Each structure stands twice: as C-alpha cells, then as structure tokens.
Amino acid sequence: MPPFLLALGGAVGAMALVRWAIKAAHRVNDELEAARQAKLSETVAREKIPTLRRDPVTGAYRPN
C-alpha cells in the first residue's frame, strides 16, 4: 500500500505544479497583452500630434 500512496502523492504534486505553471503563463500573457495595447494606443495618440513645418516667409516652424 505505501508505494501506491507515494505514487498518488507524486501525481497530486505534479498536477499542482502544472496548474501553477499554467496560471503563471496566463498571468505573463495578460501582462504582455496589456503592454501591446498600451503601445498601440500610444501610436494612435502620437499620430494625432500635428507636425511642424517651416514657414518659407518667416522661417519659423508652425503646426501643419
């Protein structure tokens, strides 16, 4: 009977380890996805900023 209990304990421990690894992988993927979304929103916000062009008459830079 003890070898059976040892095998059962090992199986339960392995299942707990796999479950922990899956949760960690999901957490990391969620963080990466949030970083990707932040990068995309930053790119969109950057496109809304007007560019500066040189005024040929005065030589000053003005928003386009």
FIROGU-769226 format. One line per field, with one value per residue: residue in one letter; z, x, y of N, C-alpha, C, O in turn. Coordinates in Angstrom, 1 decimal. Each point is the difference from the previous one (the first is absolute). Layout:
N
vogu <- A; ...
n_zz <- Z; ...
n_xx <- X; ...
n_yy <- Y; ...
ca_zz <- Z; ...
ca_xx <- X; ...
ca_yy <- Y; ...
c_zz <- Z; ...
c_xx <- X; ...
c_yy <- Y; ...
o_zz <- Z; ...
o_xx <- X; ...
o_yy <- Y; ...
This chain:
64
vogu <- M; P; P; F; L; L; A; L; G; G; A; V; G; A; M; A; L; V; R; W; A; I; K; A; A; H; R; V; N; D; E; L; E; A; A; R; Q; A; K; L; S; E; T; V; A; R; E; K; I; P; T; L; R; R; D; P; V; T; G; A; Y; R; P; N
n_zz <- 0.0; 1.4; -0.6; 0.9; 2.1; 0.1; -0.5; 1.7; 1.6; -0.6; 0.3; 2.0; 0.8; -0.7; 1.1; 2.0; -0.2; -0.4; 1.8; 1.4; -0.6; 0.5; 2.1; 0.6; -0.6; 1.3; 1.8; -0.2; -0.2; 2.0; 1.3; -0.5; 0.8; 2.1; 0.4; -0.3; 1.6; 1.7; -0.3; 0.4; 2.1; 0.7; -0.6; 1.2; 2.0; -0.2; -0.3; 2.1; 0.5; 0.7; -2.2; 0.5; -0.3; -1.5; 1.7; -1.8; 0.8; 1.3; -1.2; 0.1; 2.0; -1.9; 1.6; 0.0
n_xx <- 0.8; 1.5; 0.5; -1.4; 0.5; 1.4; -0.7; -1.0; 1.3; 0.9; -1.4; -0.2; 1.6; 0.0; -1.5; 0.8; 1.3; -0.9; -0.9; 1.4; 0.6; -1.5; -0.1; 1.6; -0.4; -1.4; 0.9; 1.2; -1.1; -0.7; 1.6; 0.4; -1.5; 0.3; 1.5; -0.7; -1.2; 1.2; 0.9; -1.4; -0.3; 1.7; -0.2; -1.4; 0.6; 1.2; -1.3; -0.6; 1.8; -0.8; -0.3; 2.1; -1.1; 1.6; 0.0; -1.2; -2.1; -1.3; -0.9; -1.9; 0.6; -0.7; -1.5; 0.5
n_yy <- -1.2; -0.8; -2.1; -1.5; -0.7; -1.7; -2.0; -1.1; -0.9; -2.0; -1.8; -0.8; -1.4; -2.2; -1.3; -0.8; -1.8; -2.0; -1.0; -1.0; -2.1; -1.6; -0.8; -1.5; -2.1; -1.1; -0.9; -1.8; -1.9; -0.8; -1.1; -2.2; -1.5; -0.5; -1.6; -2.1; -0.9; -0.8; -2.0; -1.7; -0.6; -1.3; -2.2; -1.3; -0.8; -1.9; -1.8; -0.5; -1.2; 1.9; -0.3; -0.4; 1.9; -0.7; 1.5; -0.6; 0.3; -1.3; -1.6; 1.3; -0.6; -1.0; 0.6; -2.1
ca_zz <- 0.0; 0.0; -1.3; -0.6; 0.6; -0.5; -1.4; 0.0; 0.4; -1.1; -1.0; 0.5; 0.0; -1.4; -0.5; 0.6; -0.6; -1.3; 0.2; 0.3; -1.2; -0.9; 0.5; -0.2; -1.4; -0.3; 0.6; -0.8; -1.2; 0.3; 0.1; -1.4; -0.8; 0.5; -0.5; -1.4; -0.1; 0.4; -1.1; -1.2; 0.3; -0.1; -1.4; -0.5; 0.6; -0.6; -1.3; 0.2; 0.2; -1.3; -0.3; -0.2; -1.3; 0.0; -0.8; -0.9; 0.0; 1.2; 0.4; 1.2; -0.1; 0.4; -0.2; -1.3
ca_xx <- -0.8; 0.8; 0.4; -1.2; -0.2; 1.1; -0.3; -1.1; 0.5; 0.8; -0.9; -0.7; 1.0; 0.2; -1.1; 0.0; 1.1; -0.5; -1.0; 0.7; 0.7; -1.0; -0.4; 1.1; 0.0; -1.2; 0.2; 1.0; -0.6; -0.9; 0.8; 0.5; -1.1; -0.2; 1.1; -0.2; -1.1; 0.5; 0.9; -0.8; -0.7; 1.0; 0.2; -1.2; 0.1; 1.1; -0.5; -0.9; 0.8; 0.3; 1.4; 0.5; 0.5; 0.6; -0.7; 1.0; 0.2; 0.6; 1.0; -0.4; -0.7; -1.5; -0.7; -0.6
ca_yy <- 1.2; 1.2; 0.5; 0.6; 1.3; 0.8; 0.3; 0.9; 1.3; 0.6; 0.4; 1.2; 1.1; 0.4; 0.7; 1.3; 0.7; 0.3; 1.0; 1.2; 0.4; 0.5; 1.3; 0.9; 0.3; 0.9; 1.3; 0.6; 0.3; 1.2; 1.2; 0.3; 0.6; 1.3; 0.8; 0.2; 0.9; 1.3; 0.4; 0.4; 1.2; 1.0; 0.3; 0.8; 1.4; 0.7; 0.4; 1.2; 1.1; 0.7; 0.1; 1.3; 0.3; 1.3; 1.1; 0.5; 1.4; 0.5; -1.0; -0.6; -1.3; 0.1; -1.3; -0.3
c_zz <- 0.0; -1.4; -0.8; 0.5; -0.5; -1.5; 0.0; 0.5; -1.0; -1.1; 0.4; 0.0; -1.4; -0.5; 0.6; -0.7; -1.4; 0.1; 0.3; -1.2; -1.0; 0.5; -0.2; -1.5; -0.4; 0.5; -0.9; -1.4; 0.1; 0.1; -1.3; -0.9; 0.4; -0.5; -1.5; -0.2; 0.3; -1.1; -1.2; 0.3; 0.0; -1.4; -0.6; 0.5; -0.7; -1.4; 0.0; 0.2; -1.3; -0.1; -0.2; -1.4; 0.1; -1.0; -0.9; 0.1; 1.3; 0.4; 1.4; -0.2; 0.6; -0.2; -1.4; 0.0
c_xx <- 0.9; 0.4; -1.2; -0.2; 1.1; -0.2; -1.2; 0.4; 0.8; -0.9; -0.7; 1.0; 0.3; -1.1; 0.0; 1.1; -0.5; -1.0; 0.6; 0.7; -1.0; -0.5; 1.1; 0.0; -1.1; 0.3; 1.1; -0.6; -1.0; 0.8; 0.6; -1.1; -0.3; 1.1; -0.2; -1.1; 0.4; 0.9; -0.9; -0.7; 0.9; 0.3; -1.1; 0.1; 1.1; -0.4; -0.8; 0.8; 0.4; 1.5; 0.3; 0.6; 0.6; -0.8; 1.1; 0.2; 0.8; 1.1; -0.4; -0.7; -1.4; -0.6; -0.6; -1.5
c_yy <- 1.3; 0.4; 0.6; 1.5; 0.9; 0.5; 1.0; 1.4; 0.7; 0.5; 1.3; 1.1; 0.5; 0.8; 1.5; 0.9; 0.5; 1.2; 1.4; 0.6; 0.7; 1.4; 1.1; 0.4; 0.9; 1.4; 0.8; 0.4; 1.2; 1.2; 0.4; 0.6; 1.4; 1.0; 0.3; 1.0; 1.5; 0.6; 0.4; 1.3; 1.2; 0.4; 0.8; 1.4; 0.8; 0.5; 1.2; 1.3; 0.7; 0.1; 1.5; 0.2; 1.4; 1.0; 0.6; 1.5; 0.4; -1.0; -0.6; -1.4; 0.2; -1.4; -0.1; -0.1
o_zz <- -0.7; -0.3; -0.7; -0.8; -0.2; -0.3; -0.9; -0.6; -0.2; -0.6; -0.8; -0.4; -0.3; -0.8; -0.7; -0.2; -0.4; -0.8; -0.6; -0.2; -0.7; -0.8; -0.4; -0.3; -0.8; -0.6; -0.2; -0.4; -0.9; -0.6; -0.3; -0.7; -0.8; -0.4; -0.5; -0.9; -0.7; -0.3; -0.7; -0.9; -0.3; -0.3; -0.8; -0.7; -0.2; -0.4; -1.0; -0.1; -0.9; 0.9; -0.4; -0.4; 0.7; -1.1; 0.4; -0.3; -0.1; 0.8; 0.5; -1.1; 1.1; -0.8; -0.5; -1.0
o_xx <- -0.4; 0.0; 0.2; -0.3; -0.2; 0.2; 0.0; -0.4; -0.1; 0.3; -0.2; -0.4; 0.1; 0.2; -0.4; -0.2; 0.3; 0.0; -0.4; 0.0; 0.4; -0.2; -0.3; 0.3; 0.2; -0.3; -0.2; 0.3; 0.0; -0.4; 0.0; 0.3; -0.3; -0.3; 0.3; 0.1; -0.4; -0.1; 0.3; -0.2; -0.4; 0.2; 0.2; -0.3; -0.1; 0.5; -0.1; -0.5; 0.5; 0.8; -0.9; 0.8; -0.5; -0.3; 1.0; 1.1; 0.9; 0.9; 0.8; -0.6; -0.2; 0.4; -0.5; -0.6
o_yy <- 0.9; 1.2; 1.0; 0.9; 1.2; 1.1; 0.9; 1.0; 1.2; 1.1; 0.9; 1.2; 1.2; 0.9; 0.9; 1.2; 1.1; 0.9; 1.0; 1.2; 1.0; 0.9; 1.1; 1.2; 0.9; 1.0; 1.1; 1.1; 0.9; 1.1; 1.2; 1.0; 0.8; 1.1; 1.1; 0.8; 0.9; 1.2; 1.0; 0.8; 1.1; 1.2; 1.0; 0.9; 1.2; 1.1; 0.8; 1.1; -0.7; 0.2; 0.8; -0.9; 0.9; -0.4; 0.5; 0.5; 0.8; 0.4; -0.9; -0.2; 0.5; -0.8; 1.0; -0.2
